[in-house]
């Protein structure tokens, strides 16, 4: 499955809501991870699903504030 459109939408959401500029790095085998300062904050591999709208932003927000 091509996750690029969904990843691009998630990147736009992060930029709009958190004022961060995410970097999309193409992977393979369905890997989709979101990292902040080198630490994985969301992994499609671990959850077996792509994140829902707002889910990654909600995960990132407290990490950015604290």
PQR file with spaces between the fields and no chain letter, atoms N, CA, C, O and H, PARSE charges and radii, in Angstrom:
ATOM       1  N    UNK     1       0.845   -1.188    0.000 -0.4000 1.5000
ATOM       2  CA   UNK     1       0.000    0.000    0.000 -0.0000 2.0000
ATOM       3  C    UNK     1       0.882    1.241    0.000  0.5500 1.7000
ATOM       4  O    UNK     1       1.936    1.261    0.636 -0.5500 1.4000
ATOM       5  N    UNK     2       0.456    2.263   -0.706 -0.4000 1.5000
ATOM       6  CA   UNK     2       1.200    3.517   -0.786 -0.0000 2.0000
ATOM       7  C    UNK     2       0.745    4.445    0.341  0.5500 1.7000
ATOM       8  O    UNK     2      -0.355    4.995    0.293 -0.5500 1.4000
ATOM       9  H    UNK     2      -0.400    2.247   -1.223  0.4000 1.0000
ATOM      10  N    UNK     3       1.589    4.615    1.347 -0.4000 1.5000
ATOM      11  CA   UNK     3       1.255    5.456    2.489 -0.0000 2.0000
ATOM      12  C    UNK     3       1.716    6.896    2.312  0.5500 1.7000
ATOM      13  O    UNK     3       1.500    7.716    3.204 -0.5500 1.4000
ATOM      14  H    UNK     3       2.482    4.168    1.387  0.4000 1.0000
ATOM      15  N    UNK     4       2.346    7.230    1.187 -0.4000 1.5000
ATOM      16  CA   UNK     4       2.880    8.577    1.001 -0.0000 2.0000
ATOM      17  C    UNK     4       1.807    9.656    1.161  0.5500 1.7000
ATOM      18  O    UNK     4       2.059   10.633    1.866 -0.5500 1.4000
ATOM      19  H    UNK     4       2.522    6.564    0.462  0.4000 1.0000
ATOM      20  N    UNK     5       0.628    9.537    0.549 -0.4000 1.5000
ATOM      21  CA   UNK     5      -0.379   10.592    0.758 -0.0000 2.0000
ATOM      22  C    UNK     5      -0.780   10.758    2.223  0.5500 1.7000
ATOM      23  O    UNK     5      -0.965   11.879    2.697 -0.5500 1.4000
ATOM      24  H    UNK     5       0.424    8.743   -0.023  0.4000 1.0000
ATOM      25  N    UNK     6      -0.913    9.647    2.932 -0.4000 1.5000
ATOM      26  CA   UNK     6      -1.268    9.735    4.352 -0.0000 2.0000
ATOM      27  C    UNK     6      -0.120   10.317    5.169  0.5500 1.7000
ATOM      28  O    UNK     6      -0.348   11.110    6.083 -0.5500 1.4000
ATOM      29  H    UNK     6      -0.763    8.736    2.546  0.4000 1.0000
ATOM      30  N    UNK     7       1.101    9.932    4.848 -0.4000 1.5000
ATOM      31  CA   UNK     7       2.265   10.475    5.547 -0.0000 2.0000
ATOM      32  C    UNK     7       2.386   11.973    5.288  0.5500 1.7000
ATOM      33  O    UNK     7       2.695   12.737    6.203 -0.5500 1.4000
ATOM      34  H    UNK     7       1.286    9.288    4.105  0.4000 1.0000
ATOM      35  N    UNK     8       2.148   12.396    4.058 -0.4000 1.5000
ATOM      36  CA   UNK     8       2.210   13.819    3.717 -0.0000 2.0000
ATOM      37  C    UNK     8       1.125   14.593    4.470  0.5500 1.7000
ATOM      38  O    UNK     8       1.363   15.709    4.934 -0.5500 1.4000
ATOM      39  H    UNK     8       1.897   11.776    3.315  0.4000 1.0000
ATOM      40  N    UNK     9      -0.054   14.006    4.590 -0.4000 1.5000
ATOM      41  CA   UNK     9      -1.120   14.647    5.363 -0.0000 2.0000
ATOM      42  C    UNK     9      -0.756   14.770    6.826  0.5500 1.7000
ATOM      43  O    UNK     9      -1.040   15.789    7.456 -0.5500 1.4000
ATOM      44  H    UNK     9      -0.247   13.100    4.213  0.4000 1.0000
ATOM      45  N    UNK    10      -0.132   13.744    7.372 -0.4000 1.5000
ATOM      46  CA   UNK    10       0.307   13.783    8.759 -0.0000 2.0000
ATOM      47  C    UNK    10       1.394   14.834    8.948  0.5500 1.7000
ATOM      48  O    UNK    10       1.396   15.555    9.946 -0.5500 1.4000
ATOM      49  H    UNK    10       0.099   12.916    6.861  0.4000 1.0000
ATOM      50  N    UNK    11       2.319   14.923    7.995 -0.4000 1.5000
ATOM      51  CA   UNK    11       3.366   15.939    8.058 -0.0000 2.0000
ATOM      52  C    UNK    11       2.758   17.341    8.043  0.5500 1.7000
ATOM      53  O    UNK    11       3.198   18.219    8.786 -0.5500 1.4000
ATOM      54  H    UNK    11       2.317   14.337    7.184  0.4000 1.0000
ATOM      55  N    UNK    12       1.758   17.547    7.206 -0.4000 1.5000
ATOM      56  CA   UNK    12       1.081   18.851    7.145 -0.0000 2.0000
ATOM      57  C    UNK    12       0.379   19.157    8.469  0.5500 1.7000
ATOM      58  O    UNK    12       0.393   20.299    8.929 -0.5500 1.4000
ATOM      59  H    UNK    12       1.400   16.834    6.603  0.4000 1.0000
ATOM      60  N    UNK    13      -0.229   18.150    9.078 -0.4000 1.5000
ATOM      61  CA   UNK    13      -0.896   18.318   10.370 -0.0000 2.0000
ATOM      62  C    UNK    13       0.112   18.716   11.449  0.5500 1.7000
ATOM      63  O    UNK    13      -0.156   19.614   12.247 -0.5500 1.4000
ATOM      64  H    UNK    13      -0.241   17.222    8.704  0.4000 1.0000
ATOM      65  N    UNK    14       1.258   18.057   11.474 -0.4000 1.5000
ATOM      66  CA   UNK    14       2.304   18.383   12.452 -0.0000 2.0000
ATOM      67  C    UNK    14       2.800   19.805   12.248  0.5500 1.7000
ATOM      68  O    UNK    14       2.975   20.554   13.209 -0.5500 1.4000
ATOM      69  H    UNK    14       1.475   17.327   10.826  0.4000 1.0000
ATOM      70  N    UNK    15       3.022   20.170   11.008 -0.4000 1.5000
ATOM      71  CA   UNK    15       3.505   21.523   10.720 -0.0000 2.0000
ATOM      72  C    UNK    15       2.460   22.568   11.121  0.5500 1.7000
ATOM      73  O    UNK    15       2.799   23.579   11.737 -0.5500 1.4000
ATOM      74  H    UNK    15       2.879   19.562   10.227  0.4000 1.0000
ATOM      75  N    UNK    16       1.205   22.332   10.779 -0.4000 1.5000
ATOM      76  CA   UNK    16       0.128   23.282   11.077 -0.0000 2.0000
ATOM      77  C    UNK    16      -0.106   23.413   12.591  0.5500 1.7000
ATOM      78  O    UNK    16      -0.212   24.525   13.108 -0.5500 1.4000
ATOM      79  H    UNK    16       0.929   21.511   10.279  0.4000 1.0000
ATOM      80  N    UNK    17      -0.185   22.287   13.292 -0.4000 1.5000
ATOM      81  CA   UNK    17      -0.569   22.314   14.704 -0.0000 2.0000
ATOM      82  C    UNK    17       0.587   22.561   15.667  0.5500 1.7000
ATOM      83  O    UNK    17       0.393   23.147   16.732 -0.5500 1.4000
ATOM      84  H    UNK    17      -0.099   21.384   12.872  0.4000 1.0000
ATOM      85  N    UNK    18       1.793   22.114   15.298 -0.4000 1.5000
ATOM      86  CA   UNK    18       2.929   22.210   16.215 -0.0000 2.0000
ATOM      87  C    UNK    18       4.024   23.151   15.719  0.5500 1.7000
ATOM      88  O    UNK    18       5.007   23.388   16.420 -0.5500 1.4000
ATOM      89  H    UNK    18       1.951   21.637   14.433  0.4000 1.0000
ATOM      90  N    UNK    19       3.856   23.680   14.519 -0.4000 1.5000
ATOM      91  CA   UNK    19       4.834   24.600   13.919 -0.0000 2.0000
ATOM      92  C    UNK    19       6.220   23.970   13.808  0.5500 1.7000
ATOM      93  O    UNK    19       7.243   24.630   13.995 -0.5500 1.4000
ATOM      94  H    UNK    19       3.057   23.487   13.949  0.4000 1.0000
ATOM      95  N    UNK    20       6.222   22.681   13.498 -0.4000 1.5000
ATOM      96  CA   UNK    20       7.468   21.946   13.228 -0.0000 2.0000
ATOM      97  C    UNK    20       7.468   21.578   11.754  0.5500 1.7000
ATOM      98  O    UNK    20       6.408   21.418   11.148 -0.5500 1.4000
ATOM      99  H    UNK    20       5.391   22.145   13.346  0.4000 1.0000
ATOM     100  N    UNK    21       8.639   21.447   11.188 -0.4000 1.5000
ATOM     101  CA   UNK    21       8.746   21.026    9.790 -0.0000 2.0000
ATOM     102  C    UNK    21       9.259   19.587    9.779  0.5500 1.7000
ATOM     103  O    UNK    21      10.459   19.356    9.930 -0.5500 1.4000
ATOM     104  H    UNK    21       9.499   21.577   11.680  0.4000 1.0000
ATOM     105  N    UNK    22       8.363   18.625    9.603 -0.4000 1.5000
ATOM     106  CA   UNK    22       8.779   17.220    9.603 -0.0000 2.0000
ATOM     107  C    UNK    22       9.542   16.864    8.336  0.5500 1.7000
ATOM     108  O    UNK    22       9.386   17.500    7.293 -0.5500 1.4000
ATOM     109  H    UNK    22       7.389   18.813    9.481  0.4000 1.0000
ATOM     110  N    UNK    23      10.354   15.852    8.452 -0.4000 1.5000
ATOM     111  CA   UNK    23      11.104   15.326    7.303 -0.0000 2.0000
ATOM     112  C    UNK    23      10.545   13.944    6.983  0.5500 1.7000
ATOM     113  O    UNK    23      10.540   13.051    7.831 -0.5500 1.4000
ATOM     114  H    UNK    23      10.480   15.335    9.299  0.4000 1.0000
ATOM     115  N    UNK    24      10.077   13.783    5.754 -0.4000 1.5000
ATOM     116  CA   UNK    24       9.594   12.474    5.322 -0.0000 2.0000
ATOM     117  C    UNK    24      10.751   11.711    4.696  0.5500 1.7000
ATOM     118  O    UNK    24      11.415   12.209    3.786 -0.5500 1.4000
ATOM     119  H    UNK    24      10.081   14.508    5.065  0.4000 1.0000
ATOM     120  N    UNK    25      10.986   10.516    5.182 -0.4000 1.5000
ATOM     121  CA   UNK    25      12.045    9.655    4.660 -0.0000 2.0000
ATOM     122  C    UNK    25      11.388    8.377    4.185  0.5500 1.7000
ATOM     123  O    UNK    25      10.755    7.661    4.960 -0.5500 1.4000
ATOM     124  H    UNK    25      10.447   10.112    5.921  0.4000 1.0000
ATOM     125  N    UNK    26      11.544    8.101    2.907 -0.4000 1.5000
ATOM     126  CA   UNK    26      10.900    6.919    2.346 -0.0000 2.0000
ATOM     127  C    UNK    26      11.517    5.646    2.909  0.5500 1.7000
ATOM     128  O    UNK    26      12.737    5.482    2.932 -0.5500 1.4000
ATOM     129  H    UNK    26      12.059    8.682    2.277  0.4000 1.0000
ATOM     130  N    UNK    27      10.660    4.767    3.354 -0.4000 1.5000
ATOM     131  CA   UNK    27      11.099    3.477    3.868 -0.0000 2.0000
ATOM     132  C    UNK    27      10.633    2.376    2.942  0.5500 1.7000
ATOM     133  O    UNK    27      10.307    2.617    1.780 -0.5500 1.4000
ATOM     134  H    UNK    27       9.669    4.901    3.335  0.4000 1.0000
ATOM     135  N    UNK    28      10.606    1.168    3.469 -0.4000 1.5000
ATOM     136  CA   UNK    28      10.085    0.038    2.695 -0.0000 2.0000
ATOM     137  C    UNK    28       9.430   -0.952    3.635  0.5500 1.7000
ATOM     138  O    UNK    28       9.571   -0.872    4.855 -0.5500 1.4000
ATOM     139  H    UNK    28      10.871    0.972    4.413  0.4000 1.0000
ATOM     140  N    UNK    29       8.718   -1.878    3.044 -0.4000 1.5000
ATOM     141  CA   UNK    29       8.031   -2.928    3.796 -0.0000 2.0000
ATOM     142  C    UNK    29       6.970   -2.384    4.752  0.5500 1.7000
ATOM     143  O    UNK    29       6.691   -3.004    5.778 -0.5500 1.4000
ATOM     144  H    UNK    29       8.603   -1.943    2.053  0.4000 1.0000
ATOM     145  N    UNK    30       6.376   -1.236    4.430 -0.4000 1.5000
ATOM     146  CA   UNK    30       5.302   -0.697    5.252 -0.0000 2.0000
ATOM     147  C    UNK    30       5.738   -0.058    6.548  0.5500 1.7000
ATOM     148  O    UNK    30       4.904    0.213    7.413 -0.5500 1.4000
ATOM     149  H    UNK    30       6.602   -0.732    3.596  0.4000 1.0000
ATOM     150  N    UNK    31       7.032    0.191    6.704 -0.4000 1.5000
ATOM     151  CA   UNK    31       7.528    0.822    7.927 -0.0000 2.0000
ATOM     152  C    UNK    31       7.060    2.272    7.969  0.5500 1.7000
ATOM     153  O    UNK    31       7.185    2.996    6.981 -0.5500 1.4000
ATOM     154  H    UNK    31       7.709   -0.029    6.002  0.4000 1.0000
ATOM     155  N    UNK    32       6.528    2.691    9.096 -0.4000 1.5000
ATOM     156  CA   UNK    32       6.152    4.083    9.307 -0.0000 2.0000
ATOM     157  C    UNK    32       6.421    4.403   10.760  0.5500 1.7000
ATOM     158  O    UNK    32       5.725    3.913   11.650 -0.5500 1.4000
ATOM     159  H    UNK    32       6.426    2.103    9.898  0.4000 1.0000
ATOM     160  N    UNK    33       7.432    5.226   11.005 -0.4000 1.5000
ATOM     161  CA   UNK    33       7.786    5.650   12.359 -0.0000 2.0000
ATOM     162  C    UNK    33       7.782    7.163   12.416  0.5500 1.7000
ATOM     163  O    UNK    33       8.103    7.836   11.436 -0.5500 1.4000
ATOM     164  H    UNK    33       7.997    5.623   10.282  0.4000 1.0000
ATOM     165  N    UNK    34       7.418    7.689   13.568 -0.4000 1.5000
ATOM     166  CA   UNK    34       7.545    9.108   13.840 -0.0000 2.0000
ATOM     167  C    UNK    34       8.559    9.223   14.963  0.5500 1.7000
ATOM     168  O    UNK    34       8.421    8.599   16.015 -0.5500 1.4000
ATOM     169  H    UNK    34       7.157    7.142   14.364  0.4000 1.0000
ATOM     170  N    UNK    35       9.580   10.033   14.719 -0.4000 1.5000
ATOM     171  CA   UNK    35      10.645   10.208   15.719 -0.0000 2.0000
ATOM     172  C    UNK    35      10.747   11.669   16.127  0.5500 1.7000
ATOM     173  O    UNK    35      10.505   12.575   15.329 -0.5500 1.4000
ATOM     174  H    UNK    35       9.692   10.540   13.864  0.4000 1.0000
ATOM     175  N    UNK    36      11.105   11.875   17.362 -0.4000 1.5000
ATOM     176  CA   UNK    36      11.402   13.201   17.888 -0.0000 2.0000
ATOM     177  C    UNK    36      12.719   13.095   18.631  0.5500 1.7000
ATOM     178  O    UNK    36      12.846   12.326   19.583 -0.5500 1.4000
ATOM     179  H    UNK    36      11.302   11.140   18.010  0.4000 1.0000
ATOM     180  N    UNK    37      13.684   13.861   18.196 -0.4000 1.5000
ATOM     181  CA   UNK    37      15.029   13.821   18.795 -0.0000 2.0000
ATOM     182  C    UNK    37      15.589   12.399   18.846  0.5500 1.7000
ATOM     183  O    UNK    37      16.216   11.996   19.825 -0.5500 1.4000
ATOM     184  H    UNK    37      13.581   14.486   17.423  0.4000 1.0000
ATOM     185  N    UNK    38      15.346   11.648   17.767 -0.4000 1.5000
ATOM     186  CA   UNK    38      15.899   10.309   17.638 -0.0000 2.0000
ATOM     187  C    UNK    38      15.109    9.210   18.332  0.5500 1.7000
ATOM     188  O    UNK    38      15.436    8.033   18.181 -0.5500 1.4000
ATOM     189  H    UNK    38      14.836   11.975   16.971  0.4000 1.0000
ATOM     190  N    UNK    39      14.078    9.568   19.087 -0.4000 1.5000
ATOM     191  CA   UNK    39      13.280    8.566   19.799 -0.0000 2.0000
ATOM     192  C    UNK    39      11.970    8.330   19.057  0.5500 1.7000
ATOM     193  O    UNK    39      11.327    9.280   18.609 -0.5500 1.4000
ATOM     194  H    UNK    39      13.812   10.524   19.209  0.4000 1.0000
ATOM     195  N    UNK    40      11.578    7.082   18.929 -0.4000 1.5000
ATOM     196  CA   UNK    40      10.320    6.758   18.271 -0.0000 2.0000
ATOM     197  C    UNK    40       9.163    7.133   19.191  0.5500 1.7000
ATOM     198  O    UNK    40       9.096    6.697   20.341 -0.5500 1.4000
ATOM     199  H    UNK    40      12.100    6.311   19.293  0.4000 1.0000
ATOM     200  N    UNK    41       8.251    7.950   18.660 -0.4000 1.5000
ATOM     201  CA   UNK    41       7.054    8.327   19.419 -0.0000 2.0000
ATOM     202  C    UNK    41       5.810    7.645   18.863  0.5500 1.7000
ATOM     203  O    UNK    41       4.780    7.592   19.535 -0.5500 1.4000
ATOM     204  H    UNK    41       8.305    8.304   17.726  0.4000 1.0000
ATOM     205  N    UNK    42       5.897    7.122   17.641 -0.4000 1.5000
ATOM     206  CA   UNK    42       4.819    6.322   17.063 -0.0000 2.0000
ATOM     207  C    UNK    42       5.426    5.351   16.075  0.5500 1.7000
ATOM     208  O    UNK    42       6.287    5.727   15.279 -0.5500 1.4000
ATOM     209  H    UNK    42       6.734    7.165   17.095  0.4000 1.0000
ATOM     210  N    UNK    43       4.989    4.112   16.117 -0.4000 1.5000
ATOM     211  CA   UNK    43       5.474    3.087   15.204 -0.0000 2.0000
ATOM     212  C    UNK    43       4.303    2.279   14.664  0.5500 1.7000
ATOM     213  O    UNK    43       3.564    1.653   15.424 -0.5500 1.4000
ATOM     214  H    UNK    43       4.289    3.806   16.764  0.4000 1.0000
ATOM     215  N    UNK    44       4.141    2.299   13.357 -0.4000 1.5000
ATOM     216  CA   UNK    44       3.111    1.481   12.716 -0.0000 2.0000
ATOM     217  C    UNK    44       3.421    0.002   12.947  0.5500 1.7000
ATOM     218  O    UNK    44       2.501   -0.806   13.070 -0.5500 1.4000
ATOM     219  H    UNK    44       4.741    2.807   12.739  0.4000 1.0000
ATOM     220  N    UNK    45       4.665   -0.350   13.005 -0.4000 1.5000
ATOM     221  CA   UNK    45       5.065   -1.739   13.248 -0.0000 2.0000
ATOM     222  C    UNK    45       4.538   -2.218   14.611  0.5500 1.7000
ATOM     223  O    UNK    45       3.999   -3.319   14.725 -0.5500 1.4000
ATOM     224  H    UNK    45       5.413    0.307   12.905  0.4000 1.0000
ATOM     225  N    UNK    46       4.701   -1.375   15.639 -0.4000 1.5000
ATOM     226  CA   UNK    46       4.273   -1.756   16.990 -0.0000 2.0000
ATOM     227  C    UNK    46       2.754   -1.772   17.145  0.5500 1.7000
ATOM     228  O    UNK    46       2.212   -2.610   17.865 -0.5500 1.4000
ATOM     229  H    UNK    46       5.139   -0.481   15.547  0.4000 1.0000
ATOM     230  N    UNK    47       2.063   -0.843   16.468 -0.4000 1.5000
ATOM     231  CA   UNK    47       0.617   -0.722   16.639 -0.0000 2.0000
ATOM     232  C    UNK    47      -0.170   -1.489   15.586  0.5500 1.7000
ATOM     233  O    UNK    47      -1.373   -1.700   15.740 -0.5500 1.4000
ATOM     234  H    UNK    47       2.504   -0.162   15.883  0.4000 1.0000
ATOM     235  N    UNK    48       0.506   -1.911   14.511 -0.4000 1.5000
ATOM     236  CA   UNK    48      -0.110   -2.627   13.392 -0.0000 2.0000
ATOM     237  C    UNK    48      -1.172   -1.794   12.670  0.5500 1.7000
ATOM     238  O    UNK    48      -2.103   -2.336   12.074 -0.5500 1.4000
ATOM     239  H    UNK    48       1.484   -1.740   14.386  0.4000 1.0000
ATOM     240  N    UNK    49      -1.017   -0.466   12.733 -0.4000 1.5000
ATOM     241  CA   UNK    49      -1.945    0.413   12.032 -0.0000 2.0000
ATOM     242  C    UNK    49      -1.318    1.778   11.817  0.5500 1.7000
ATOM     243  O    UNK    49      -0.374    2.161   12.509 -0.5500 1.4000
ATOM     244  H    UNK    49      -0.261   -0.026   13.217  0.4000 1.0000
ATOM     245  N    UNK    50      -1.854    2.504   10.852 -0.4000 1.5000
ATOM     246  CA   UNK    50      -1.430    3.876   10.615 -0.0000 2.0000
ATOM     247  C    UNK    50      -2.135    4.760   11.646  0.5500 1.7000
ATOM     248  O    UNK    50      -3.277    4.476   12.008 -0.5500 1.4000
ATOM     249  H    UNK    50      -2.620    2.193   10.290  0.4000 1.0000
ATOM     250  N    UNK    51      -1.489    5.821   12.126 -0.4000 1.5000
ATOM     251  CA   UNK    51      -2.128    6.651   13.151 -0.0000 2.0000
ATOM     252  C    UNK    51      -3.371    7.365   12.632  0.5500 1.7000
ATOM     253  O    UNK    51      -3.461    7.710   11.454 -0.5500 1.4000
ATOM     254  H    UNK    51      -0.562    6.052   11.832  0.4000 1.0000
ATOM     255  N    UNK    52      -4.308    7.575   13.517 -0.4000 1.5000
ATOM     256  CA   UNK    52      -5.526    8.334   13.218 -0.0000 2.0000
ATOM     257  C    UNK    52      -5.189    9.831   13.199  0.5500 1.7000
ATOM     258  O    UNK    52      -4.201   10.246   13.804 -0.5500 1.4000
ATOM     259  H    UNK    52      -4.235    7.295   14.474  0.4000 1.0000
ATOM     260  N    UNK    53      -5.997   10.638   12.514 -0.4000 1.5000
ATOM     261  CA   UNK    53      -5.761   12.085   12.532 -0.0000 2.0000
ATOM     262  C    UNK    53      -5.725   12.612   13.962  0.5500 1.7000
ATOM     263  O    UNK    53      -6.582   12.273   14.779 -0.5500 1.4000
ATOM     264  H    UNK    53      -6.800   10.300   12.022  0.4000 1.0000
ATOM     265  N    UNK    54      -4.743   13.430   14.253 -0.4000 1.5000
ATOM     266  CA   UNK    54      -4.584   14.024   15.583 -0.0000 2.0000
ATOM     267  C    UNK    54      -3.830   13.179   16.573  0.5500 1.7000
ATOM     268  O    UNK    54      -3.382   13.696   17.597 -0.5500 1.4000
ATOM     269  H    UNK    54      -4.047   13.705   13.589  0.4000 1.0000
ATOM     270  N    UNK    55      -3.671   11.906   16.312 -0.4000 1.5000
ATOM     271  CA   UNK    55      -3.038   10.993   17.275 -0.0000 2.0000
ATOM     272  C    UNK    55      -1.562   11.316   17.501  0.5500 1.7000
ATOM     273  O    UNK    55      -1.103   11.370   18.642 -0.5500 1.4000
ATOM     274  H    UNK    55      -4.034   11.486   15.480  0.4000 1.0000
ATOM     275  N    UNK    56      -0.827   11.529   16.422 -0.4000 1.5000
ATOM     276  CA   UNK    56       0.603   11.818   16.572 -0.0000 2.0000
ATOM     277  C    UNK    56       0.808   13.199   17.186  0.5500 1.7000
ATOM     278  O    UNK    56       1.691   13.375   18.026 -0.5500 1.4000
ATOM     279  H    UNK    56      -1.199   11.486   15.495  0.4000 1.0000
ATOM     280  N    UNK    57       0.009   14.174   16.780 -0.4000 1.5000
ATOM     281  CA   UNK    57       0.117   15.518   17.360 -0.0000 2.0000
ATOM     282  C    UNK    57      -0.132   15.445   18.862  0.5500 1.7000
ATOM     283  O    UNK    57       0.584   16.075   19.640 -0.5500 1.4000
ATOM     284  H    UNK    57      -0.708   14.030   16.098  0.4000 1.0000
ATOM     285  N    UNK    58      -1.136   14.684   19.271 -0.4000 1.5000
ATOM     286  CA   UNK    58      -1.439   14.541   20.704 -0.0000 2.0000
ATOM     287  C    UNK    58      -0.298   13.856   21.448  0.5500 1.7000
ATOM     288  O    UNK    58      -0.078   14.138   22.626 -0.5500 1.4000
ATOM     289  H    UNK    58      -1.718   14.172   18.638  0.4000 1.0000
ATOM     290  N    UNK    59       0.420   12.975   20.793 -0.4000 1.5000
ATOM     291  CA   UNK    59       1.566   12.303   21.401 -0.0000 2.0000
ATOM     292  C    UNK    59       2.772   13.235   21.482  0.5500 1.7000
ATOM     293  O    UNK    59       3.515   13.221   22.464 -0.5500 1.4000
ATOM     294  H    UNK    59       0.241   12.746   19.836  0.4000 1.0000
ATOM     295  N    UNK    60       2.956   14.040   20.450 -0.4000 1.5000
ATOM     296  CA   UNK    60       4.119   14.935   20.402 -0.0000 2.0000
ATOM     297  C    UNK    60       3.976   16.143   21.323  0.5500 1.7000
ATOM     298  O    UNK    60       4.950   16.572   21.941 -0.5500 1.4000
ATOM     299  H    UNK    60       2.353   14.052   19.653  0.4000 1.0000
ATOM     300  N    UNK    61       2.782   16.684   21.415 -0.4000 1.5000
ATOM     301  CA   UNK    61       2.572   17.949   22.151 -0.0000 2.0000
ATOM     302  C    UNK    61       3.145   17.933   23.559  0.5500 1.7000
ATOM     303  O    UNK    61       3.902   18.848   23.884 -0.5500 1.4000
ATOM     304  H    UNK    61       1.990   16.335   20.912  0.4000 1.0000
ATOM     305  N    UNK    62       2.843   16.961   24.427 -0.4000 1.5000
ATOM     306  CA   UNK    62       3.408   16.986   25.777 -0.0000 2.0000
ATOM     307  C    UNK    62       4.927   16.845   25.796  0.5500 1.7000
ATOM     308  O    UNK    62       5.587   17.393   26.678 -0.5500 1.4000
ATOM     309  H    UNK    62       2.228   16.217   24.163  0.4000 1.0000
ATOM     310  N    UNK    63       5.478   16.123   24.844 -0.4000 1.5000
ATOM     311  CA   UNK    63       6.931   15.965   24.784 -0.0000 2.0000
ATOM     312  C    UNK    63       7.610   17.274   24.419  0.5500 1.7000
ATOM     313  O    UNK    63       8.733   17.533   24.852 -0.5500 1.4000
ATOM     314  H    UNK    63       4.941   15.678   24.128  0.4000 1.0000
ATOM     315  N    UNK    64       6.947   18.091   23.636 -0.4000 1.5000
ATOM     316  CA   UNK    64       7.498   19.377   23.240 -0.0000 2.0000
ATOM     317  C    UNK    64       7.365   20.406   24.359  0.5500 1.7000
ATOM     318  O    UNK    64       8.178   21.323   24.463 -0.5500 1.4000
ATOM     319  H    UNK    64       6.035   17.880   23.285  0.4000 1.0000
ATOM     320  N    UNK    65       6.346   20.254   25.191 -0.4000 1.5000
ATOM     321  CA   UNK    65       6.115   21.212   26.278 -0.0000 2.0000
ATOM     322  C    UNK    65       6.946   20.889   27.512  0.5500 1.7000
ATOM     323  O    UNK    65       7.224   21.773   28.323 -0.5500 1.4000
ATOM     324  H    UNK    65       5.685   19.509   25.107  0.4000 1.0000
ATOM     325  N    UNK    66       7.339   19.641   27.658 -0.4000 1.5000
ATOM     326  CA   UNK    66       8.038   19.238   28.880 -0.0000 2.0000
ATOM     327  C    UNK    66       9.419   18.959   28.613  0.5500 1.7000
ATOM     328  O    UNK    66      10.165   18.604   29.525 -0.5500 1.4000
ATOM     329  H    UNK    66       7.112   18.924   27.000  0.4000 1.0000
